[in-house]
């Protein structure tokens, strides 16, 4: 079952070059996510946020990397605002 889930998450990815912005859909009024790598050592998840949307405060077992492809964001880590 877990293997099927991982295969479904990577469905549509083409070996070679992919434009990250093309791998996650935009939806008005929503946050859309797509996991493109899911390993025991960490995950890579793409997010698409509509204006005013965000993630709730949470903890994660791995370090986080934020790479903005388009737009602007306010990011708070451990209560410290970074822009």
C-alpha positions as CSV (number, residue, x, y, z in Angstrom):
1,X,0.0,0.0,0.0
2,X,2.8,2.5,0.9
3,X,4.6,1.7,-2.3
4,X,1.4,2.4,-4.3
5,X,1.0,5.7,-2.5
6,X,4.5,6.8,-3.4
7,X,4.1,5.8,-7.0
8,X,0.8,7.8,-7.2
9,X,2.5,10.9,-5.7
10,X,5.2,10.9,-8.4
11,X,2.7,10.1,-11.2
12,X,3.1,12.5,-14.1
13,X,6.7,13.4,-13.3
14,X,8.9,13.0,-16.3
15,X,12.5,11.8,-15.9
16,X,14.7,14.6,-17.0
17,X,13.8,18.3,-16.8
18,X,10.6,19.5,-15.1
19,X,9.5,23.1,-14.5
20,X,8.6,23.1,-10.7
21,X,5.8,25.6,-11.3
22,X,4.1,23.2,-13.7
23,X,4.1,20.4,-11.1
24,X,1.6,21.9,-8.7
25,X,-1.8,23.4,-9.6
26,X,-3.1,26.7,-8.5
27,X,-6.5,26.9,-7.0
28,X,-8.3,30.1,-6.0
29,X,-8.8,30.4,-2.2
30,X,-6.7,27.3,-1.5
31,X,-3.4,25.8,-0.6
32,X,-2.4,23.0,-3.0
33,X,0.5,20.6,-2.2
34,X,2.3,17.9,-4.1
35,X,5.0,15.7,-2.7
36,X,7.6,15.0,-5.3
37,X,10.2,13.2,-3.1
38,X,9.3,11.1,-0.1
39,X,12.2,9.3,1.5
40,X,13.1,8.3,5.1
41,X,15.7,11.0,5.1
42,X,13.2,13.8,4.2
43,X,10.6,15.0,1.7
44,X,10.3,17.6,-0.9
45,X,6.8,19.1,-1.3
46,X,5.7,21.8,-3.7
47,X,3.0,24.2,-2.5
48,X,0.8,26.7,-4.3
49,X,-0.9,29.4,-2.1
50,X,-3.6,31.8,-3.0
51,X,-3.2,35.3,-1.6
52,X,-4.0,35.3,2.2
53,X,-3.5,31.5,2.5
54,X,-0.8,29.8,4.6
55,X,0.2,26.8,6.6
56,X,-0.6,26.5,10.3
57,X,2.3,26.5,12.7
58,X,3.8,23.0,13.0
59,X,6.9,21.1,13.7
60,X,8.8,18.8,11.3
61,X,11.4,16.1,11.7
62,X,13.7,17.6,9.1
63,X,15.0,21.1,8.2
64,X,12.9,23.1,5.9
65,X,13.9,24.8,2.6
66,X,11.7,27.5,1.1
67,X,12.2,28.5,-2.5
68,X,9.8,31.0,-3.9
69,X,9.0,30.5,-7.6
70,X,6.6,33.4,-7.9
71,X,5.1,36.1,-5.6
72,X,5.9,37.2,-2.1
73,X,5.7,35.4,1.3
74,X,6.0,36.1,5.0
75,X,7.7,33.2,6.7
76,X,7.9,32.7,10.4
77,X,10.3,30.2,11.9
78,X,10.2,29.5,15.7
79,X,8.1,32.7,16.1
80,X,10.7,34.8,14.2
81,X,9.5,36.6,11.1
82,X,11.7,36.4,8.0
83,X,10.8,38.1,4.8
